[in-house]
Amino acid sequence: MKILVACGSGLGSSFMIEMNIRKIIKELGVEAEVSHTDLSTAKSEKADIYVGTRDIADQLIGLGGEVISLKSMIDFDELKDKLKSGLGKKGLI
């Protein structure tokens, strides 16, 4: 299982989301590789779940994985709810 977080530049915001995802999957007992990158690189990387804010999430559709679109990159509860849903669709929880 690979979760890839993408943002425009692949730096601060995607790293922050990645760290929050790590906390969530640990709490849920799910093992997954989690990384972050810029949008351009994300288009060439395969992942089971792609995570991005709503301004770029549409550009992740069609890459082969589930896409999680976040309204707010700092809303931990939104991330947790949407990640749980995505993991459920993959049969991991």
Secondary structure, 3 states (H helix, E strand, C coil): CEEEEEECCCCHHHHHHHHHHHHHHHHHCCCCEEEEEEHHHHCCCCCCEEEEEHHHHHHHCCCCCEEEEECCCCCHHHHHHHHHHHHHHCCCC
